[in-house]
C-alpha cells in the first residue's frame, strides 16, 4: 500500500469478521490487531486481560453500578472515582488504537475503531454481516456454542455490540451509511469476502 490506510472492521457476531480481518491483513501485508489490543490495555490499566475482554461491551456509566455488581479485578476497586470501569477500558483502548494508527497501515477489528479514528486518520471502514442461521452455524462450529443455546447467545452478543457502539460511538451500528462497504460473508464466503475487500481497498483513493 503506497499510503497509510487504517482498515476498521465492525461485524455481527458469527459473521467471521475476525477471520476476514486477519486474512485481509495477510493479503495486504500489514499488521492485524484484535486480541493484541486487549493485552496492551491490560498493561495500560493494570486490569487482567480476561477482565478487559468481558468488560469491553459492558455499558455502565456510574461507579455505584460497578460497586453494586461487584465489578472488580484481583480485589482492586475502581481507581478513578466517578468513572466506570467500562469507561476506563474504553479510554485505554482508544489511546492504544490511536497509537497503532500512528504507526502505519493496519487492520483493526471492533472496539469502535471507526469512530475513534474518524476525521483523524485515513480509514476504510468495513461492516461484515451474515444471515442469522449461518451465524448460528458458525458460532456452534467455531466458538463451540451449544446448539440449544446458540440463538440466545448470538442475539445477546449483537445487542451488546449495538449498545456499546451507540454509547461510545454515538452512531448506528450496522447502518451502511456509516461504512465504506458492507459485505455479507454468509453469501460470499470468507475467502471471497477477503478478495472482494482487498480489491476494493487497493482501488480506494
Order of alpha helices (4+ residues) and beta strands (2+ residues): beta-alpha-beta-alpha-alpha-alpha-alpha-beta-alpha-beta-alpha-alpha-beta-alpha-alpha
